[in-house]
Amino acid sequence: MATTDHSDPHPGPPVEPRYLTIGDHVVEYPQPEEECAYDKPEDVHGYKEEESTYDKPEDVYKAPEEVSLAYKAKDLGECSRKPCQHGRCVNQDGGYKCNCRPGWTGQNCQQVKPCRAGWSGYKNHCYKLTTDAADWETANSRCKLHGANLASITSGDEANFINGIITGAPGGKWGAHLVWFGLHRKDGKFTHFTDGSEVSYTNWEPGEPNNNRHLHIFGRFQGQDCVGMYSKDGKVSGWFFQDKVRRGQWNDDQCYREYPFICKRPK
């Protein structure tokens, strides 16, 4: 019966045994194991590299939707520290961005924006007194040349700040020490300032606004539709008496009268 030959058809040269002498004894030295022919782990069948956790998108190329949850959680957490001192924090890839409120600047909205030369700052706005007298409409137009409006006054604190700026302003051509600001009668009411803000604070002189109608130089009566504030304490002559007024109080007057004026613009 035929037998199956399992020998290597290409056995190659015989392997010579190696011997090792130990004292008076000679023993056969075992053959070394065959060296591994693989020089990279991925050459081995079944090898699988352990998955890595990437915490930065630039560590591995992936589509945005495949960025690891660990990274996204880290990114979303940037604004939890509330780094924006005077603004709104917006998360961005790899960090955050602060959208600063008006009047603030810096990476974390921590610096007050300065006003340009000749202007005075209060919170988010800059103010400037112009002592060259003008009628109300002309005054507002001149403010707009500087990106401003005749000033709105929205609180007692803001009024006190403006009072400090207008103190000592010269009187107008009619002798009254009024300074135009951004309040104008519309549809018979004083409801909004020229910058669009609502009237929530007032400081009228007692008895004002009275809308006294005076005869204009062109022969027609005009109401008092524009508002100024007194720049000094004193007495104001009326028809039959003198009114005692205080600096900062408001009075309605004819818009054609020429007075100094104060402008206001965002920082």
PLY file of the C-alpha trace (Angstrom):
ply
format ascii 1.0
element vertex 267
property float x
property float y
property float z
element edge 266
property int vertex1
property int vertex2
end_header
0.00 0.00 0.00
1.29 3.41 -0.88
2.33 5.77 1.92
2.05 9.53 1.99
5.32 11.40 2.19
4.92 14.41 4.54
8.48 15.55 4.20
9.29 19.03 2.95
9.78 18.83 -0.83
12.41 21.53 -0.52
14.11 20.79 2.74
17.10 22.98 2.08
20.52 22.29 3.54
20.68 20.15 6.68
20.99 21.98 9.94
24.26 21.18 11.62
23.88 20.47 15.34
25.70 22.75 17.73
27.42 21.60 20.93
28.28 23.29 24.16
31.10 22.16 26.48
30.35 22.46 30.18
33.26 21.29 32.31
34.00 17.67 31.27
30.63 17.29 29.53
29.63 18.08 25.97
25.94 18.67 25.37
23.97 19.52 22.24
23.01 23.23 22.13
19.32 23.71 21.34
18.48 25.34 18.04
17.31 28.97 18.36
13.72 29.69 17.64
13.02 31.14 14.26
13.19 34.89 14.27
9.92 36.68 13.67
9.57 37.91 10.14
7.17 40.66 11.18
8.62 44.08 11.81
5.27 45.93 12.18
2.42 44.86 14.45
-0.15 45.38 11.72
1.62 42.64 9.66
0.35 40.06 12.12
-3.03 38.56 11.22
-5.67 39.59 13.74
-3.72 42.53 15.20
-5.95 45.44 16.20
-4.64 48.74 17.45
-6.31 50.11 20.51
-8.65 53.01 19.81
-7.46 56.42 20.94
-9.56 59.13 22.52
-8.98 62.41 20.75
-9.70 65.57 22.69
-8.72 67.97 19.93
-10.09 67.87 16.40
-6.73 68.69 14.88
-5.31 65.35 16.25
-7.18 63.36 13.64
-8.92 64.15 10.38
-12.63 63.75 10.81
-15.73 65.36 9.48
-17.18 67.92 11.94
-20.04 65.60 12.88
-17.55 62.87 13.83
-15.60 64.93 16.37
-15.52 63.03 19.62
-18.12 63.69 22.27
-15.30 64.29 24.71
-14.05 67.20 22.64
-17.54 68.62 22.15
-18.19 68.50 25.87
-14.93 70.31 26.50
-15.74 72.93 23.86
-19.23 73.58 25.17
-17.80 74.01 28.63
-15.70 77.04 27.73
-18.56 79.48 28.38
-19.53 77.79 31.64
-16.63 79.67 33.24
-18.34 82.93 32.25
-15.14 84.51 30.89
-16.89 87.50 29.27
-17.13 90.17 31.96
-19.31 92.63 30.01
-20.64 90.68 27.07
-22.08 87.42 25.78
-19.97 84.26 25.44
-20.23 82.20 22.25
-18.64 78.73 21.98
-16.36 78.16 19.02
-14.19 75.24 17.86
-11.24 75.17 20.19
-12.36 78.04 22.41
-14.87 80.86 22.76
-15.57 84.41 21.62
-16.93 87.35 23.60
-19.47 89.66 21.98
-18.97 92.79 24.05
-21.71 95.16 25.10
-21.41 98.75 23.85
-18.65 100.60 25.62
-16.47 97.53 26.35
-13.59 95.90 24.53
-10.81 93.34 25.07
-10.70 89.54 24.72
-12.97 89.12 27.75
-14.79 92.48 27.44
-12.88 93.67 30.48
-11.69 97.07 29.20
-13.73 100.27 29.00
-13.71 101.73 25.51
-12.26 105.24 25.54
-14.09 108.21 24.01
-12.47 110.26 21.28
-10.74 113.50 22.21
-13.14 116.21 23.32
-15.85 113.76 24.41
-16.67 112.60 27.94
-17.61 109.02 28.74
-20.37 107.65 30.94
-21.08 103.92 30.88
-21.67 102.96 27.24
-21.82 106.43 25.69
-19.77 109.54 24.98
-21.03 113.12 25.34
-19.96 116.48 24.01
-21.18 120.02 24.71
-21.13 122.44 21.79
-21.26 126.05 22.93
-21.93 127.52 19.46
-25.65 128.25 19.67
-28.00 126.72 17.10
-31.70 126.06 16.70
-32.88 122.57 17.69
-33.00 121.06 14.19
-29.58 122.43 13.25
-28.14 121.21 16.55
-29.40 117.68 15.94
-27.99 117.71 12.40
-24.58 118.75 13.72
-24.65 115.89 16.22
-25.35 113.42 13.41
-22.18 114.55 11.63
-20.33 112.88 14.53
-22.43 109.70 14.51
-24.43 111.07 17.43
-27.83 112.50 18.34
-28.93 115.25 20.65
-28.59 113.52 24.01
-31.22 111.31 25.55
-31.45 111.32 29.35
-32.68 108.02 30.71
-31.91 108.17 34.44
-31.13 110.51 37.29
-27.51 109.34 37.33
-27.11 110.14 33.66
-28.76 113.52 34.21
-26.27 114.32 36.97
-23.39 113.40 34.67
-24.71 115.67 31.91
-25.31 118.47 34.41
-21.61 118.38 35.19
-20.74 118.80 31.51
-23.10 121.70 30.77
-22.33 123.70 33.92
-21.30 127.21 32.91
-22.48 126.92 29.31
-23.17 130.37 27.82
-26.72 131.64 27.51
-28.57 131.59 24.23
-29.41 134.61 22.10
-32.54 135.20 24.17
-30.58 135.22 27.42
-31.92 131.96 28.85
-29.27 129.52 29.99
-30.79 126.53 28.27
-28.95 123.68 26.51
-30.78 121.73 23.85
-30.96 117.94 24.24
-32.79 115.21 22.33
-36.43 115.62 23.33
-39.01 116.87 20.85
-42.79 116.91 20.95
-44.39 114.48 18.49
-48.14 114.12 18.03
-48.58 116.46 20.96
-46.54 114.34 23.38
-42.98 113.88 24.63
-42.61 110.09 24.40
-39.27 109.36 22.70
-35.81 110.87 22.36
-34.11 111.42 19.02
-32.11 108.18 19.41
-35.37 106.22 19.68
-35.23 105.49 23.42
-38.41 105.93 25.42
-38.84 108.69 27.97
-38.66 106.97 31.34
-37.08 109.79 33.37
-38.02 113.49 33.46
-36.93 116.55 35.43
-39.34 119.29 34.40
-39.23 122.73 35.94
-42.42 123.19 38.01
-45.27 124.16 35.69
-43.56 122.73 32.61
-44.09 121.70 29.92
-46.63 124.46 29.32
-46.36 124.83 25.52
-46.63 128.62 25.64
-47.27 129.90 22.16
-45.19 132.90 21.19
-45.48 135.12 18.14
-42.72 134.21 15.71
-40.80 136.96 13.93
-42.56 135.99 10.71
-45.97 136.78 12.18
-47.27 133.37 13.28
-47.57 131.75 16.68
-45.40 128.75 17.43
-45.70 126.24 20.24
-42.87 125.00 22.42
-42.06 121.64 20.86
-38.36 121.31 21.76
-36.77 120.80 25.17
-33.68 122.26 26.82
-32.17 121.95 30.29
-30.88 124.81 32.42
-27.12 125.03 32.74
-27.18 127.19 35.89
-29.39 128.15 38.81
-31.13 131.49 38.46
-34.26 133.39 37.55
-36.06 133.30 34.24
-38.35 136.14 33.23
-41.93 135.17 32.41
-44.78 137.30 31.12
-45.58 138.90 34.48
-43.08 137.37 36.94
-39.73 135.66 37.27
-39.39 131.91 37.68
-36.63 130.52 39.87
-35.00 127.58 38.16
-32.31 125.08 39.06
-29.54 123.64 36.95
-30.63 120.46 35.20
-34.35 121.24 35.14
-36.16 120.90 31.81
-38.21 123.46 29.95
-40.00 123.32 26.59
-39.27 126.17 24.23
-39.67 127.26 20.62
-37.46 125.13 18.38
-36.18 128.11 16.38
-34.42 129.59 19.41
-30.66 129.17 19.38
-28.91 127.59 22.37
-25.81 125.51 23.06
-26.47 121.78 22.72
-25.17 118.42 23.92
-24.61 115.37 21.71
-24.49 111.69 22.72
-23.08 108.71 20.81
-22.29 105.06 21.59
-18.67 104.29 22.47
0 1
1 2
2 3
3 4
4 5
5 6
6 7
7 8
8 9
9 10
10 11
11 12
12 13
13 14
14 15
15 16
16 17
17 18
18 19
19 20
20 21
21 22
22 23
23 24
24 25
25 26
26 27
27 28
28 29
29 30
30 31
31 32
32 33
33 34
34 35
35 36
36 37
37 38
38 39
39 40
40 41
41 42
42 43
43 44
44 45
45 46
46 47
47 48
48 49
49 50
50 51
51 52
52 53
53 54
54 55
55 56
56 57
57 58
58 59
59 60
60 61
61 62
62 63
63 64
64 65
65 66
66 67
67 68
68 69
69 70
70 71
71 72
72 73
73 74
74 75
75 76
76 77
77 78
78 79
79 80
80 81
81 82
82 83
83 84
84 85
85 86
86 87
87 88
88 89
89 90
90 91
91 92
92 93
93 94
94 95
95 96
96 97
97 98
98 99
99 100
100 101
101 102
102 103
103 104
104 105
105 106
106 107
107 108
108 109
109 110
110 111
111 112
112 113
113 114
114 115
115 116
116 117
117 118
118 119
119 120
120 121
121 122
122 123
123 124
124 125
125 126
126 127
127 128
128 129
129 130
130 131
131 132
132 133
133 134
134 135
135 136
136 137
137 138
138 139
139 140
140 141
141 142
142 143
143 144
144 145
145 146
146 147
147 148
148 149
149 150
150 151
151 152
152 153
153 154
154 155
155 156
156 157
157 158
158 159
159 160
160 161
161 162
162 163
163 164
164 165
165 166
166 167
167 168
168 169
169 170
170 171
171 172
172 173
173 174
174 175
175 176
176 177
177 178
178 179
179 180
180 181
181 182
182 183
183 184
184 185
185 186
186 187
187 188
188 189
189 190
190 191
191 192
192 193
193 194
194 195
195 196
196 197
197 198
198 199
199 200
200 201
201 202
202 203
203 204
204 205
205 206
206 207
207 208
208 209
209 210
210 211
211 212
212 213
213 214
214 215
215 216
216 217
217 218
218 219
219 220
220 221
221 222
222 223
223 224
224 225
225 226
226 227
227 228
228 229
229 230
230 231
231 232
232 233
233 234
234 235
235 236
236 237
237 238
238 239
239 240
240 241
241 242
242 243
243 244
244 245
245 246
246 247
247 248
248 249
249 250
250 251
251 252
252 253
253 254
254 255
255 256
256 257
257 258
258 259
259 260
260 261
261 262
262 263
263 264
264 265
265 266
